C-alpha cells in the first residue's frame, strides 16, 4: 500500500491530529475529495481549510504520536486481507473496493438472515 500512496500513513496520522480538535470527519472528507495532495504542506493547508488551529496541528503531526497506532491498524488490515482502500469488513465478510449500495445490502441481508437463523435454534 505504501507504494500506491506513499503519504497515506502521514495522512492517517494527520486525521487523528484533526480528531484531537474535533474535526476528524471534516479532515477525512477533504482527504477523499482530493487524494492526490497528501504531503505535509498539503496536509497543513487542509487543516487551515477545515478550521483547525494550525500550531497544535503542526505540533501533533511533527510529534508522531499516532504513528504506532496507524502502523498497528495497517498491520491488522493486512492480516485481515485488506490490500487497498476502501476495504470493508461486514460481520467478518470482506468487501474490497468501491461497491454499490446493493452489494452492501446483499451482505448485510445475508448476515442478518444467518443471525436470525442462529437465534431461532
Secondary structure as GFF3:
##gff-version 3
##sequence-region A 1 121
A	DSSP	alpha_helix	8	20	.	.	.	ID=ss1
A	DSSP	alpha_helix	24	33	.	.	.	ID=ss2
A	DSSP	alpha_helix	40	49	.	.	.	ID=ss3
A	DSSP	alpha_helix	54	63	.	.	.	ID=ss4
A	DSSP	alpha_helix	67	79	.	.	.	ID=ss5
A	DSSP	beta_strand	87	90	.	.	.	ID=ss6
A	DSSP	beta_strand	93	96	.	.	.	ID=ss7
A	DSSP	alpha_helix	101	120	.	.	.	ID=ss8
###
